[in-house]
Amino acid sequence: MRGLSLPRLVFILLCSSVLLGCDVTGEPELTAPVPTTEDLQLASAHNENPFLGSWRATSVIFGEVELLPGPHFRFIQTFWSDGSASTSVSGDTDHLICPSPNESCSWSGSFYTYTATTLTTLEPNHPDPGEQGEDTSLYAFCANKLFFMDRVDDGEGGFRMTFERTRRNCYVKDCG
């Protein structure tokens, strides 16, 4: 049996602090410390990519307001093993994402990188030119759910998106 090295112990403690904020019956509380370069290298070396597969947004909260507009709205984000991502939106009758008059839109050519606590996306093909570019959010996993949290600089607080995994085995782009 191998002993626990200091880097492995730091990584375990970092993961434990994130999991302690995860209450299956409540909303997650992100309490993880800011990672060091050593933490990030260790996390990358010992972890499989937790984002791989497809995720469906089930909740979007901006400030105190729920933004998902109804039962037919779908926001699906797929993360591929090569670091690329694609997004598909349908039922966007309020045009929160898709430009009017379209109720559906999709984009690929996105890229992502992640650390132990942050996900950074680069979306040059987003249909809204104001959303094109790089964005970094905090994330947490809890009970087959993925939470993105970010602060917005307009004084409104921030947002939280909740996703449920819809497909885990989709690691290559040719899976249907």
Secondary structure by P-SEA (a helix, b strand, c coil): cccccaaaaaaaaaaaaaaaaccccbbbbbccccccaaaaaaaaacccccccbbbbbcccccccccccccccbbbbbbbcccccbbbbbccccccccccccccccccccccccccccbbbbbbccccccccccbbbbbbcccccbbbbbbbbccccccbbbbbbbccccccccccc
